[in-house]
Amino acid sequence: MDENLTKLEARVASLEGQLAQLQRENQEYKKDNDTLLQAIRNLYGVNSETMNQISKILTNQTTLDITQGIIRVRCDNLRYELLDPMFKREEYHFPVIINTQETIDEIIKSRKSMARFGDGEFAQIIKVSRHKFQKLDDRLGQRLEEVLHSHNPNVLIAIANNYGSLQDYTESAADAIRIYMSAGDTREQHMKLLEHDRVYYDAYMSRPYVMYRDWKTDLPRKRFAHLKEIWKDRDVIIVEGAQTRMGVGNDLLEGAKDIKRILAPATSSFDRYDDILKAALQYAQKDSLFLVAMGPSAGVLAYDLALEGYQAIDIGHIDLEYEWFLAGKGERVAVPCKYNNELEGDDNAMELHDPVYEGQILASFQ
């Protein structure tokens, strides 16, 4: 603990020094470019359109600005990373979040349902547009807030572990979290919505691979094996976006006894929510396990199905994570025939003609 704390504290001074140096270099860079641009204008009488093009080339500071921005959010967020309860400091409240392994154990042993809350779900509650795969919807936001504050003993409420130490994540994943948490009033808004005396579960249980530092080790494989125990020997009904195609082309669901599917719209699935819920209840058997992957609507559906006596897991991007794990590159890659909103330009999935997959579909609301 002390060694980790010392390392983190040392980074504060280092990062602040880097930021100050970059700012000095930035000022010199701008000054030199302004002088050069004026010289070009005086010598050659270049027209304004050409000057604008030259200016864009000379003052292209994208990389420099990004670097400064990353260092700035690292500095801003370090106070919370240093205050994490693991370092036994009490100056700031942190949500209590049960780790991934214990979260999965609770789902398996107690057959609990789960609703997950990440940036998309919080955005719906506070009415901020963040993702194109689900438009803002007042009713969805209200339902999500209802679920977030529910206390049904059979429903685990899971949140993303973004609030304190980020030492388990890759630097790029940690920086993405820092940028998100440092934007506007994000942290304050979350703290207002979360209950300080509540125990939450780990929403990142369905993201076992690409964001973790240990992606090169055998630990991701073990995490996936643990997840597969949830649906082993179970009759599974997948409720998913029309192009999600969970388990198609891989062995993610190999241990399930039976697989059926209900297809929701690929985007803004909450538009058909009532129809989807009705179909899920119509086709459910006594021991059905629902795996739900349909954006922010998933937590609401998992909750409503749990109220009806079924086990339902908001399972998120588990299939994409598994595809990335199988690719073995430690990064997000294109996945043919599957909707992938996390990779620019890969959200128009190719057509798929698979008789086994098509035979599993009970209902479609595309």
VEXDRENBA-781731 format. One record per residue (C-alpha): residue number from 1; x, y, z. Coordinates in steps of 0.25 Angstrom, whole numbers. Layout:
residues N
<atom sefi="NUM" X="X" Y="Y" Z="Z"/>
...
//
This chain:
residues 366
<atom sefi="1" X="0" Y="0" Z="0"/>
<atom sefi="2" X="11" Y="10" Z="4"/>
<atom sefi="3" X="19" Y="7" Z="-8"/>
<atom sefi="4" X="7" Y="9" Z="-17"/>
<atom sefi="5" X="4" Y="22" Z="-10"/>
<atom sefi="6" X="18" Y="27" Z="-11"/>
<atom sefi="7" X="18" Y="24" Z="-26"/>
<atom sefi="8" X="5" Y="32" Z="-28"/>
<atom sefi="9" X="9" Y="44" Z="-20"/>
<atom sefi="10" X="22" Y="44" Z="-28"/>
<atom sefi="11" X="14" Y="45" Z="-41"/>
<atom sefi="12" X="7" Y="57" Z="-37"/>
<atom sefi="13" X="20" Y="65" Z="-37"/>
<atom sefi="14" X="25" Y="59" Z="-50"/>
<atom sefi="15" X="12" Y="61" Z="-57"/>
<atom sefi="16" X="11" Y="75" Z="-53"/>
<atom sefi="17" X="25" Y="78" Z="-58"/>
<atom sefi="18" X="22" Y="72" Z="-71"/>
<atom sefi="19" X="10" Y="80" Z="-73"/>
<atom sefi="20" X="17" Y="93" Z="-69"/>
<atom sefi="21" X="28" Y="89" Z="-79"/>
<atom sefi="22" X="18" Y="87" Z="-90"/>
<atom sefi="23" X="11" Y="100" Z="-88"/>
<atom sefi="24" X="24" Y="107" Z="-89"/>
<atom sefi="25" X="28" Y="100" Z="-102"/>
<atom sefi="26" X="14" Y="103" Z="-107"/>
<atom sefi="27" X="16" Y="118" Z="-105"/>
<atom sefi="28" X="29" Y="118" Z="-112"/>
<atom sefi="29" X="23" Y="109" Z="-123"/>
<atom sefi="30" X="12" Y="119" Z="-125"/>
<atom sefi="31" X="21" Y="131" Z="-125"/>
<atom sefi="32" X="31" Y="125" Z="-135"/>
<atom sefi="33" X="19" Y="122" Z="-144"/>
<atom sefi="34" X="13" Y="136" Z="-143"/>
<atom sefi="35" X="27" Y="142" Z="-147"/>
<atom sefi="36" X="28" Y="132" Z="-159"/>
<atom sefi="37" X="14" Y="135" Z="-164"/>
<atom sefi="38" X="17" Y="150" Z="-164"/>
<atom sefi="39" X="30" Y="148" Z="-171"/>
<atom sefi="40" X="23" Y="140" Z="-182"/>
<atom sefi="41" X="12" Y="150" Z="-183"/>
<atom sefi="42" X="22" Y="162" Z="-184"/>
<atom sefi="43" X="31" Y="155" Z="-194"/>
<atom sefi="44" X="22" Y="149" Z="-204"/>
<atom sefi="45" X="8" Y="156" Z="-202"/>
<atom sefi="46" X="1" Y="143" Z="-201"/>
<atom sefi="47" X="-14" Y="144" Z="-203"/>
<atom sefi="48" X="-23" Y="141" Z="-190"/>
<atom sefi="49" X="-27" Y="127" Z="-195"/>
<atom sefi="50" X="-13" Y="122" Z="-197"/>
<atom sefi="51" X="-9" Y="128" Z="-184"/>
<atom sefi="52" X="-20" Y="121" Z="-177"/>
<atom sefi="53" X="-15" Y="108" Z="-182"/>
<atom sefi="54" X="-1" Y="111" Z="-178"/>
<atom sefi="55" X="-5" Y="115" Z="-165"/>
<atom sefi="56" X="-13" Y="102" Z="-163"/>
<atom sefi="57" X="0" Y="94" Z="-166"/>
<atom sefi="58" X="9" Y="102" Z="-158"/>
<atom sefi="59" X="0" Y="103" Z="-145"/>
<atom sefi="60" X="-5" Y="88" Z="-146"/>
<atom sefi="61" X="-5" Y="86" Z="-131"/>
<atom sefi="62" X="-14" Y="74" Z="-130"/>
<atom sefi="63" X="-4" Y="65" Z="-124"/>
<atom sefi="64" X="2" Y="75" Z="-114"/>
<atom sefi="65" X="-12" Y="79" Z="-110"/>
<atom sefi="66" X="-16" Y="65" Z="-107"/>
<atom sefi="67" X="-4" Y="62" Z="-99"/>
<atom sefi="68" X="-6" Y="75" Z="-91"/>
<atom sefi="69" X="-21" Y="71" Z="-89"/>
<atom sefi="70" X="-17" Y="56" Z="-84"/>
<atom sefi="71" X="-7" Y="62" Z="-74"/>
<atom sefi="72" X="-17" Y="72" Z="-69"/>
<atom sefi="73" X="-28" Y="61" Z="-66"/>
<atom sefi="74" X="-17" Y="52" Z="-60"/>
<atom sefi="75" X="-14" Y="63" Z="-50"/>
<atom sefi="76" X="-28" Y="67" Z="-48"/>
<atom sefi="77" X="-32" Y="52" Z="-45"/>
<atom sefi="78" X="-20" Y="48" Z="-37"/>
<atom sefi="79" X="-26" Y="54" Z="-24"/>
<atom sefi="80" X="-37" Y="43" Z="-25"/>
<atom sefi="81" X="-27" Y="32" Z="-28"/>
<atom sefi="82" X="-19" Y="36" Z="-16"/>
<atom sefi="83" X="-31" Y="37" Z="-7"/>
<atom sefi="84" X="-35" Y="23" Z="-11"/>
<atom sefi="85" X="-39" Y="15" Z="2"/>
<atom sefi="86" X="-28" Y="5" Z="-1"/>
<atom sefi="87" X="-19" Y="16" Z="4"/>
<atom sefi="88" X="-27" Y="17" Z="17"/>
<atom sefi="89" X="-30" Y="32" Z="15"/>
<atom sefi="90" X="-44" Y="37" Z="19"/>
<atom sefi="91" X="-45" Y="51" Z="12"/>
<atom sefi="92" X="-54" Y="47" Z="1"/>
<atom sefi="93" X="-66" Y="37" Z="0"/>
<atom sefi="94" X="-64" Y="26" Z="-10"/>
<atom sefi="95" X="-75" Y="16" Z="-14"/>
<atom sefi="96" X="-73" Y="2" Z="-8"/>
<atom sefi="97" X="-72" Y="-7" Z="-20"/>
<atom sefi="98" X="-71" Y="-22" Z="-19"/>
<atom sefi="99" X="-61" Y="-28" Z="-29"/>
<atom sefi="100" X="-63" Y="-35" Z="-42"/>
<atom sefi="101" X="-61" Y="-49" Z="-36"/>
<atom sefi="102" X="-70" Y="-47" Z="-25"/>
<atom sefi="103" X="-80" Y="-41" Z="-34"/>
<atom sefi="104" X="-80" Y="-53" Z="-43"/>
<atom sefi="105" X="-81" Y="-62" Z="-31"/>
<atom sefi="106" X="-93" Y="-56" Z="-26"/>
<atom sefi="107" X="-100" Y="-57" Z="-39"/>
<atom sefi="108" X="-97" Y="-72" Z="-40"/>
<atom sefi="109" X="-99" Y="-76" Z="-26"/>
<atom sefi="110" X="-111" Y="-68" Z="-23"/>
<atom sefi="111" X="-117" Y="-67" Z="-37"/>
<atom sefi="112" X="-118" Y="-52" Z="-35"/>
<atom sefi="113" X="-121" Y="-42" Z="-46"/>
<atom sefi="114" X="-113" Y="-30" Z="-50"/>
<atom sefi="115" X="-115" Y="-16" Z="-55"/>
<atom sefi="116" X="-102" Y="-9" Z="-59"/>
<atom sefi="117" X="-100" Y="6" Z="-59"/>
<atom sefi="118" X="-89" Y="13" Z="-67"/>
<atom sefi="119" X="-87" Y="26" Z="-75"/>
<atom sefi="120" X="-99" Y="23" Z="-84"/>
<atom sefi="121" X="-109" Y="20" Z="-73"/>
<atom sefi="122" X="-104" Y="32" Z="-64"/>
<atom sefi="123" X="-105" Y="41" Z="-77"/>
<atom sefi="124" X="-120" Y="37" Z="-79"/>
<atom sefi="125" X="-123" Y="40" Z="-64"/>
<atom sefi="126" X="-117" Y="54" Z="-65"/>
<atom sefi="127" X="-122" Y="56" Z="-79"/>
<atom sefi="128" X="-108" Y="58" Z="-86"/>
<atom sefi="129" X="-107" Y="52" Z="-100"/>
<atom sefi="130" X="-94" Y="43" Z="-101"/>
<atom sefi="131" X="-97" Y="31" Z="-110"/>
<atom sefi="132" X="-104" Y="30" Z="-124"/>
<atom sefi="133" X="-109" Y="16" Z="-121"/>
<atom sefi="134" X="-119" Y="21" Z="-111"/>
<atom sefi="135" X="-126" Y="35" Z="-113"/>
<atom sefi="136" X="-130" Y="43" Z="-100"/>
<atom sefi="137" X="-143" Y="38" Z="-95"/>
<atom sefi="138" X="-149" Y="44" Z="-82"/>
<atom sefi="139" X="-157" Y="31" Z="-79"/>
<atom sefi="140" X="-144" Y="23" Z="-80"/>
<atom sefi="141" X="-137" Y="33" Z="-71"/>
<atom sefi="142" X="-148" Y="32" Z="-61"/>
<atom sefi="143" X="-148" Y="17" Z="-61"/>
<atom sefi="144" X="-133" Y="16" Z="-60"/>
<atom sefi="145" X="-133" Y="25" Z="-48"/>
<atom sefi="146" X="-144" Y="16" Z="-42"/>
<atom sefi="147" X="-136" Y="4" Z="-44"/>
<atom sefi="148" X="-123" Y="11" Z="-38"/>
<atom sefi="149" X="-130" Y="14" Z="-25"/>
<atom sefi="150" X="-138" Y="0" Z="-24"/>
<atom sefi="151" X="-135" Y="-9" Z="-13"/>
<atom sefi="152" X="-140" Y="-22" Z="-18"/>
<atom sefi="153" X="-132" Y="-33" Z="-12"/>
<atom sefi="154" X="-132" Y="-41" Z="-25"/>
<atom sefi="155" X="-126" Y="-30" Z="-33"/>
<atom sefi="156" X="-111" Y="-26" Z="-32"/>
<atom sefi="157" X="-108" Y="-11" Z="-36"/>
<atom sefi="158" X="-95" Y="-10" Z="-42"/>
<atom sefi="159" X="-87" Y="2" Z="-45"/>
<atom sefi="160" X="-74" Y="4" Z="-53"/>
<atom sefi="161" X="-62" Y="5" Z="-43"/>
<atom sefi="162" X="-57" Y="19" Z="-48"/>
<atom sefi="163" X="-56" Y="27" Z="-35"/>
<atom sefi="164" X="-43" Y="24" Z="-29"/>
<atom sefi="165" X="-30" Y="16" Z="-32"/>
<atom sefi="166" X="-29" Y="12" Z="-47"/>
<atom sefi="167" X="-16" Y="4" Z="-45"/>
<atom sefi="168" X="-23" Y="-9" Z="-51"/>
<atom sefi="169" X="-26" Y="-2" Z="-64"/>
<atom sefi="170" X="-17" Y="1" Z="-76"/>
<atom sefi="171" X="-12" Y="15" Z="-77"/>
<atom sefi="172" X="-21" Y="18" Z="-89"/>
<atom sefi="173" X="-33" Y="12" Z="-82"/>
<atom sefi="174" X="-30" Y="20" Z="-69"/>
<atom sefi="175" X="-28" Y="33" Z="-77"/>
<atom sefi="176" X="-42" Y="31" Z="-84"/>
<atom sefi="177" X="-48" Y="29" Z="-70"/>
<atom sefi="178" X="-40" Y="42" Z="-65"/>
<atom sefi="179" X="-45" Y="50" Z="-77"/>
<atom sefi="180" X="-60" Y="45" Z="-74"/>
<atom sefi="181" X="-59" Y="47" Z="-59"/>
<atom sefi="182" X="-53" Y="61" Z="-61"/>
<atom sefi="183" X="-63" Y="66" Z="-71"/>
<atom sefi="184" X="-73" Y="76" Z="-66"/>
<atom sefi="185" X="-79" Y="72" Z="-53"/>
<atom sefi="186" X="-79" Y="57" Z="-56"/>
<atom sefi="187" X="-73" Y="53" Z="-42"/>
<atom sefi="188" X="-82" Y="62" Z="-35"/>
<atom sefi="189" X="-94" Y="57" Z="-42"/>
<atom sefi="190" X="-91" Y="42" Z="-39"/>
<atom sefi="191" X="-89" Y="45" Z="-25"/>
<atom sefi="192" X="-103" Y="52" Z="-24"/>
<atom sefi="193" X="-109" Y="39" Z="-30"/>
<atom sefi="194" X="-102" Y="29" Z="-22"/>
<atom sefi="195" X="-105" Y="24" Z="-8"/>
<atom sefi="196" X="-94" Y="26" Z="2"/>
<atom sefi="197" X="-98" Y="14" Z="10"/>
<atom sefi="198" X="-100" Y="4" Z="-1"/>
<atom sefi="199" X="-92" Y="-7" Z="-6"/>
<atom sefi="200" X="-91" Y="-8" Z="-21"/>
<atom sefi="201" X="-86" Y="-18" Z="-31"/>
<atom sefi="202" X="-76" Y="-17" Z="-42"/>
<atom sefi="203" X="-82" Y="-13" Z="-55"/>
<atom sefi="204" X="-68" Y="-16" Z="-62"/>
<atom sefi="205" X="-71" Y="-31" Z="-60"/>
<atom sefi="206" X="-75" Y="-31" Z="-74"/>
<atom sefi="207" X="-62" Y="-25" Z="-79"/>
<atom sefi="208" X="-52" Y="-35" Z="-75"/>
<atom sefi="209" X="-41" Y="-32" Z="-85"/>
<atom sefi="210" X="-38" Y="-20" Z="-93"/>
<atom sefi="211" X="-37" Y="-9" Z="-82"/>
<atom sefi="212" X="-28" Y="-17" Z="-72"/>
<atom sefi="213" X="-13" Y="-17" Z="-71"/>
<atom sefi="214" X="-12" Y="-32" Z="-70"/>
<atom sefi="215" X="-18" Y="-34" Z="-84"/>
<atom sefi="216" X="-5" Y="-42" Z="-88"/>
<atom sefi="217" X="-7" Y="-52" Z="-76"/>
<atom sefi="218" X="-16" Y="-64" Z="-74"/>
<atom sefi="219" X="-25" Y="-56" Z="-65"/>
<atom sefi="220" X="-35" Y="-51" Z="-75"/>
<atom sefi="221" X="-37" Y="-65" Z="-80"/>
<atom sefi="222" X="-40" Y="-69" Z="-65"/>
<atom sefi="223" X="-50" Y="-57" Z="-64"/>
<atom sefi="224" X="-57" Y="-62" Z="-77"/>
<atom sefi="225" X="-57" Y="-76" Z="-72"/>
<atom sefi="226" X="-64" Y="-71" Z="-59"/>
<atom sefi="227" X="-74" Y="-63" Z="-67"/>
<atom sefi="228" X="-78" Y="-75" Z="-75"/>
<atom sefi="229" X="-82" Y="-82" Z="-62"/>
<atom sefi="230" X="-94" Y="-73" Z="-62"/>
<atom sefi="231" X="-101" Y="-79" Z="-73"/>
<atom sefi="232" X="-95" Y="-93" Z="-73"/>
<atom sefi="233" X="-106" Y="-104" Z="-74"/>
<atom sefi="234" X="-117" Y="-93" Z="-74"/>
<atom sefi="235" X="-128" Y="-90" Z="-84"/>
<atom sefi="236" X="-124" Y="-76" Z="-89"/>
<atom sefi="237" X="-132" Y="-65" Z="-96"/>
<atom sefi="238" X="-124" Y="-54" Z="-101"/>
<atom sefi="239" X="-130" Y="-41" Z="-103"/>
<atom sefi="240" X="-121" Y="-33" Z="-112"/>
<atom sefi="241" X="-119" Y="-22" Z="-122"/>
<atom sefi="242" X="-122" Y="-27" Z="-136"/>
<atom sefi="243" X="-108" Y="-27" Z="-140"/>
<atom sefi="244" X="-101" Y="-31" Z="-127"/>
<atom sefi="245" X="-102" Y="-46" Z="-130"/>
<atom sefi="246" X="-96" Y="-51" Z="-117"/>
<atom sefi="247" X="-88" Y="-64" Z="-117"/>
<atom sefi="248" X="-90" Y="-65" Z="-133"/>
<atom sefi="249" X="-76" Y="-69" Z="-139"/>
<atom sefi="250" X="-70" Y="-72" Z="-125"/>
<atom sefi="251" X="-71" Y="-82" Z="-113"/>
<atom sefi="252" X="-76" Y="-71" Z="-103"/>
<atom sefi="253" X="-89" Y="-78" Z="-101"/>
<atom sefi="254" X="-84" Y="-93" Z="-103"/>
<atom sefi="255" X="-88" Y="-98" Z="-89"/>
<atom sefi="256" X="-103" Y="-93" Z="-90"/>
<atom sefi="257" X="-113" Y="-104" Z="-91"/>
<atom sefi="258" X="-122" Y="-96" Z="-101"/>
<atom sefi="259" X="-121" Y="-83" Z="-107"/>
<atom sefi="260" X="-133" Y="-74" Z="-112"/>
<atom sefi="261" X="-133" Y="-60" Z="-116"/>
<atom sefi="262" X="-142" Y="-47" Z="-117"/>
<atom sefi="263" X="-137" Y="-36" Z="-126"/>
<atom sefi="264" X="-138" Y="-22" Z="-122"/>
<atom sefi="265" X="-135" Y="-10" Z="-131"/>
<atom sefi="266" X="-120" Y="-8" Z="-133"/>
<atom sefi="267" X="-122" Y="6" Z="-128"/>
<atom sefi="268" X="-131" Y="13" Z="-118"/>
<atom sefi="269" X="-137" Y="0" Z="-114"/>
<atom sefi="270" X="-146" Y="7" Z="-103"/>
<atom sefi="271" X="-155" Y="11" Z="-114"/>
<atom sefi="272" X="-160" Y="-3" Z="-115"/>
<atom sefi="273" X="-158" Y="-6" Z="-100"/>
<atom sefi="274" X="-173" Y="-10" Z="-97"/>
<atom sefi="275" X="-173" Y="-20" Z="-108"/>
<atom sefi="276" X="-160" Y="-26" Z="-105"/>
<atom sefi="277" X="-164" Y="-28" Z="-90"/>
<atom sefi="278" X="-177" Y="-34" Z="-94"/>
<atom sefi="279" X="-170" Y="-44" Z="-104"/>
<atom sefi="280" X="-159" Y="-48" Z="-93"/>
<atom sefi="281" X="-170" Y="-51" Z="-83"/>
<atom sefi="282" X="-178" Y="-59" Z="-94"/>
<atom sefi="283" X="-166" Y="-68" Z="-97"/>
<atom sefi="284" X="-160" Y="-69" Z="-83"/>
<atom sefi="285" X="-160" Y="-83" Z="-77"/>
<atom sefi="286" X="-159" Y="-85" Z="-62"/>
<atom sefi="287" X="-144" Y="-87" Z="-62"/>
<atom sefi="288" X="-141" Y="-77" Z="-73"/>
<atom sefi="289" X="-128" Y="-69" Z="-72"/>
<atom sefi="290" X="-129" Y="-56" Z="-79"/>
<atom sefi="291" X="-116" Y="-49" Z="-84"/>
<atom sefi="292" X="-119" Y="-35" Z="-89"/>
<atom sefi="293" X="-110" Y="-27" Z="-98"/>
<atom sefi="294" X="-118" Y="-15" Z="-103"/>
<atom sefi="295" X="-111" Y="-2" Z="-98"/>
<atom sefi="296" X="-117" Y="6" Z="-86"/>
<atom sefi="297" X="-130" Y="-1" Z="-87"/>
<atom sefi="298" X="-124" Y="-14" Z="-83"/>
<atom sefi="299" X="-124" Y="-11" Z="-68"/>
<atom sefi="300" X="-138" Y="-7" Z="-68"/>
<atom sefi="301" X="-142" Y="-20" Z="-75"/>
<atom sefi="302" X="-134" Y="-28" Z="-66"/>
<atom sefi="303" X="-141" Y="-21" Z="-54"/>
<atom sefi="304" X="-155" Y="-23" Z="-59"/>
<atom sefi="305" X="-152" Y="-38" Z="-63"/>
<atom sefi="306" X="-147" Y="-40" Z="-49"/>
<atom sefi="307" X="-159" Y="-34" Z="-43"/>
<atom sefi="308" X="-167" Y="-45" Z="-51"/>
<atom sefi="309" X="-158" Y="-56" Z="-44"/>
<atom sefi="310" X="-148" Y="-58" Z="-55"/>
<atom sefi="311" X="-133" Y="-57" Z="-54"/>
<atom sefi="312" X="-128" Y="-46" Z="-64"/>
<atom sefi="313" X="-114" Y="-41" Z="-66"/>
<atom sefi="314" X="-111" Y="-28" Z="-73"/>
<atom sefi="315" X="-98" Y="-34" Z="-80"/>
<atom sefi="316" X="-94" Y="-22" Z="-88"/>
<atom sefi="317" X="-83" Y="-23" Z="-98"/>
<atom sefi="318" X="-78" Y="-37" Z="-94"/>
<atom sefi="319" X="-78" Y="-43" Z="-108"/>
<atom sefi="320" X="-69" Y="-32" Z="-113"/>
<atom sefi="321" X="-60" Y="-33" Z="-102"/>
<atom sefi="322" X="-59" Y="-48" Z="-105"/>
<atom sefi="323" X="-56" Y="-45" Z="-119"/>
<atom sefi="324" X="-45" Y="-36" Z="-116"/>
<atom sefi="325" X="-40" Y="-46" Z="-106"/>
<atom sefi="326" X="-39" Y="-56" Z="-117"/>
<atom sefi="327" X="-32" Y="-47" Z="-126"/>
<atom sefi="328" X="-22" Y="-45" Z="-115"/>
<atom sefi="329" X="-17" Y="-31" Z="-118"/>
<atom sefi="330" X="-21" Y="-24" Z="-106"/>
<atom sefi="331" X="-29" Y="-14" Z="-113"/>
<atom sefi="332" X="-43" Y="-12" Z="-120"/>
<atom sefi="333" X="-43" Y="-18" Z="-134"/>
<atom sefi="334" X="-54" Y="-19" Z="-145"/>
<atom sefi="335" X="-63" Y="-31" Z="-144"/>
<atom sefi="336" X="-70" Y="-35" Z="-157"/>
<atom sefi="337" X="-85" Y="-36" Z="-156"/>
<atom sefi="338" X="-86" Y="-30" Z="-142"/>
<atom sefi="339" X="-90" Y="-16" Z="-138"/>
<atom sefi="340" X="-79" Y="-9" Z="-131"/>
<atom sefi="341" X="-81" Y="5" Z="-126"/>
<atom sefi="342" X="-68" Y="5" Z="-119"/>
<atom sefi="343" X="-60" Y="6" Z="-132"/>
<atom sefi="344" X="-61" Y="17" Z="-142"/>
<atom sefi="345" X="-68" Y="13" Z="-155"/>
<atom sefi="346" X="-71" Y="-1" Z="-150"/>
<atom sefi="347" X="-85" Y="1" Z="-146"/>
<atom sefi="348" X="-91" Y="-4" Z="-159"/>
<atom sefi="349" X="-91" Y="-19" Z="-158"/>
<atom sefi="350" X="-90" Y="-28" Z="-170"/>
<atom sefi="351" X="-102" Y="-36" Z="-174"/>
<atom sefi="352" X="-102" Y="-50" Z="-167"/>
<atom sefi="353" X="-108" Y="-63" Z="-173"/>
<atom sefi="354" X="-107" Y="-74" Z="-162"/>
<atom sefi="355" X="-118" Y="-84" Z="-161"/>
<atom sefi="356" X="-114" Y="-88" Z="-147"/>
<atom sefi="357" X="-115" Y="-73" Z="-142"/>
<atom sefi="358" X="-127" Y="-70" Z="-150"/>
<atom sefi="359" X="-134" Y="-83" Z="-144"/>
<atom sefi="360" X="-132" Y="-77" Z="-130"/>
<atom sefi="361" X="-140" Y="-64" Z="-133"/>
<atom sefi="362" X="-153" Y="-64" Z="-126"/>
<atom sefi="363" X="-157" Y="-50" Z="-129"/>
<atom sefi="364" X="-151" Y="-38" Z="-136"/>
<atom sefi="365" X="-155" Y="-23" Z="-134"/>
<atom sefi="366" X="-145" Y="-17" Z="-144"/>
//
